[in-house]
Amino acid sequence: MSENCNDNCSSCAEECGERREPRIDFSESPHEMSSIKKVIGIVSGKGGVGKSLVTSMLAVTMRRMGYDIGILDADITGPSIPKAFGITERAKGSEFGLFPVRTKTGIDTMSVNLLLEDPSDPVVWRGPIIAGRVKQFWTDVIWSGVDFLFIDMPPGTGDVPLTVFQSIPVDGIIVVTSPQELVSMIVSKAVKMAEMMDVPILGLVENMSYFTCPDNGKDYQIFGESHIEEIAEKHQLDVLAKLPIDPKISAACDQGMIELFEGDWLESVGEILKEMIEEMEE
Ligand SMILES: Nc1ncnc2c1ncn2[C@@H]1O[C@H](COP(=O)(O)OP(=O)(O)OP(=O)(O)O)[C@@H](O)[C@H]1O
């Protein structure tokens, strides 16, 4: 029996010797006109740690490296991708399906905010409806010629992320954390969920890790000392990147100009993803 066993075989993907129910395949096929090479989920154990920001910056970094990128905003109740990229137009559809909206540098995006009459309307749907909408972003959207589709996952380890993992074949996930007390437990939860769903974890990204004082150039750990290395070691994971708290980043996000951010923090993650594609194409 797996150490992660929650006694619910129907929601578990692990093939252990004590399985009492057959493993049900909930996976959905993408739109028949889609072509997607790799699907990467960006997750966090709790909200507000900068998951959407890391998704956006990673997409921009990979775009700068020459890849064709899509972002599926699965954070239905708190969609932040259109705002970060300054997208105001609505998504259009045809008899074939729904088309993503392209950003200024050519990143394809789909988000519930691109479908609402008024993007400031709250989404007050229940879990199954939210999960259904995320599935539609996979099955009904035409993701054409995408090398990497990044999924900005809903925060936490509840119903919706579970459905996303079951229905979309995610090739790997990146766990975003911030240096706070509860991080160890939160990372453990995200790691266990990924293991149960049989999805490889590519590593951890620590956001808001430090602040570099513009006056003396020194780094300060505003949220306290980071324990990310210990946590990574405990779960045998890699720390892929550490991002500073940077008012220029939040300003770029607020102004819809994340594509203009300056910084190479996520290039190491880009190299790992590049290897994934190269291995696939060999
Ligand atoms: N490193 C950073 N430096 C400055 N501002 C940041 C940084 N990381 C995140 N922020 C700001 O914090 C806010 C929350 O970030 P973001 O929306 O990415 O979090 P999230 O984890 O996706 O939240 P939720 O899951 O609740 O939607 C945003 O306004 C963002 O601009």
The ligand as an SDF file (V2000), in Angstrom:
LIG
                    3D

 31 33  0  0  0  0  0  0  0  0999 V2000
    7.9610   38.2950   -6.5680 N   0  0  0  0  0  0  0  0  0  0  0  0
    7.0110   39.2220   -6.5380 C   0  0  0  0  0  0  0  0  0  0  0  0
    7.3380   40.5360   -6.4760 N   0  0  0  0  0  0  0  0  0  0  0  0
    6.3630   41.4680   -6.4260 C   0  0  0  0  0  0  0  0  0  0  0  0
    5.0400   41.2110   -6.4620 N   0  0  0  0  0  0  0  0  0  0  0  0
    4.6590   39.9300   -6.5330 C   0  0  0  0  0  0  0  0  0  0  0  0
    5.6220   38.8800   -6.5760 C   0  0  0  0  0  0  0  0  0  0  0  0
    4.9450   37.7070   -6.6410 N   0  0  0  0  0  0  0  0  0  0  0  0
    3.6340   38.0020   -6.6530 C   0  0  0  0  0  0  0  0  0  0  0  0
    3.4560   39.3310   -6.5800 N   0  0  0  0  0  0  0  0  0  0  0  0
    2.1610   40.0230   -6.5610 C   0  0  0  0  0  0  0  0  0  0  0  0
    1.3120   39.3520   -5.6190 O   0  0  0  0  0  0  0  0  0  0  0  0
   -0.0190   39.2510   -6.1140 C   0  0  0  0  0  0  0  0  0  0  0  0
   -0.4760   37.7960   -6.1170 C   0  0  0  0  0  0  0  0  0  0  0  0
    0.2330   37.0720   -7.0930 O   0  0  0  0  0  0  0  0  0  0  0  0
   -0.4720   35.9580   -7.9860 P   0  0  0  0  0  0  0  0  0  0  0  0
   -1.8040   36.4120   -8.4930 O   0  0  0  0  0  0  0  0  0  0  0  0
    0.5160   35.4760   -8.9640 O   0  0  0  0  0  0  0  0  0  0  0  0
   -0.7140   34.8500   -6.8590 O   0  0  0  0  0  0  0  0  0  0  0  0
   -1.4410   33.4420   -6.9800 P   0  0  0  0  0  0  0  0  0  0  0  0
   -0.6570   32.4820   -6.1610 O   0  0  0  0  0  0  0  0  0  0  0  0
   -1.6800   33.0830   -8.3970 O   0  0  0  0  0  0  0  0  0  0  0  0
   -2.7750   33.7640   -6.2680 O   0  0  0  0  0  0  0  0  0  0  0  0
   -4.1570   32.9650   -6.3560 P   0  0  0  0  0  0  0  0  0  0  0  0
   -3.7960   31.5300   -6.3910 O   0  0  0  0  0  0  0  0  0  0  0  0
   -4.8490   33.3910   -5.1020 O   0  0  0  0  0  0  0  0  0  0  0  0
   -4.8050   33.4100   -7.6220 O   0  0  0  0  0  0  0  0  0  0  0  0
   -0.0020   39.8890   -7.5140 C   0  0  0  0  0  0  0  0  0  0  0  0
   -0.4700   41.2030   -7.4210 O   0  0  0  0  0  0  0  0  0  0  0  0
    1.4620   39.8960   -7.9200 C   0  0  0  0  0  0  0  0  0  0  0  0
    1.7850   40.9680   -8.7700 O   0  0  0  0  0  0  0  0  0  0  0  0
  1  2  1  0
  2  3  1  0
  2  7  2  0
  3  4  2  0
  4  5  1  0
  5  6  2  0
  6  7  1  0
  6 10  1  0
  7  8  1  0
  8  9  2  0
  9 10  1  0
 10 11  1  0
 11 12  1  0
 11 30  1  0
 12 13  1  0
 13 14  1  0
 13 28  1  0
 14 15  1  0
 15 16  1  0
 16 17  2  0
 16 18  1  0
 16 19  1  0
 19 20  1  0
 20 21  2  0
 20 22  1  0
 20 23  1  0
 23 24  1  0
 24 25  2  0
 24 26  1  0
 24 27  1  0
 28 29  1  0
 28 30  1  0
 30 31  1  0
M  END
$$$$
